[in-house]
Amino acid sequence: MINKVGQVMLYVNDQEACMKFWTEQVGFTLVNEHSMGDMKWYVIAPTGEAQTSIVLHNKELISKMQPELNLGTPSLLFFSEDLDSLYQNLVEKSITVGEIVNMPTGRVFNFADNEGNYFAVMETK
């Protein structure tokens, strides 16, 4: 039986730049950095008590190793207890953000990473 999501694989073109985007601009923590031969990957997670982490993999290298994999960006929805402060923080760091909209499930906005991949954030209380 599966009881939780452990890691989400995010395949990126520039691992170093993406790791810096998530840690320096969004505020995630670098949990681990691994390498094995030519392969290197970063494990990042929201700061605090995160149960799920994101692994930044080199898209080009993975596509050569396993061409059958879908290397598209996963549709991730993050939660925030202070949506307005997070939104303002991302705007101040010149991160591309969408408008905050009211959905039946709560207020939400999206933002783009440094490679143009979009992610959503929903307010939780």
QUILIN-V175558 format. One record per pair of residues at least 12 apart in sequence whose C-alpha atoms are under 7 Angstrom apart, sorted by the first residue. I is the first residue (numbers start at 1). GAP is how many residues later the second one is. Records with the same first field share a line. If there is no record, write none. Layout:
BEGIN
I = GAP + GAP
END
This chain:
BEGIN
5 = 47
6 = 45 + 46 + 47
7 = 45 + 46 + 47 + 48
8 = 45 + 46 + 47
9 = 45 + 46 + 47
10 = 44 + 45 + 46 + 47 + 63
11 = 45 + 46 + 47 + 48 + 60
12 = 44 + 45 + 46 + 47
13 = 45 + 46 + 47
14 = 44
15 = 41 + 42 + 43
18 = 96
21 = 93
25 = 68
27 = 20
28 = 16 + 17 + 18 + 19
29 = 15 + 16 + 17 + 18
30 = 13 + 14 + 15
31 = 12 + 13 + 14
41 = 14 + 15 + 16
42 = 13 + 14
43 = 12 + 13
59 = 12
73 = 44
75 = 44
76 = 43 + 44
77 = 42 + 43 + 44 + 45
78 = 42 + 43 + 44
79 = 42 + 43 + 44 + 45
80 = 41 + 42 + 43 + 44
81 = 42 + 43 + 44
82 = 41
83 = 40
95 = 17
96 = 15 + 16
97 = 13 + 14 + 15
98 = 12 + 13
106 = 16 + 17
107 = 15 + 16
108 = 12 + 13 + 14 + 15
109 = 12 + 13
END
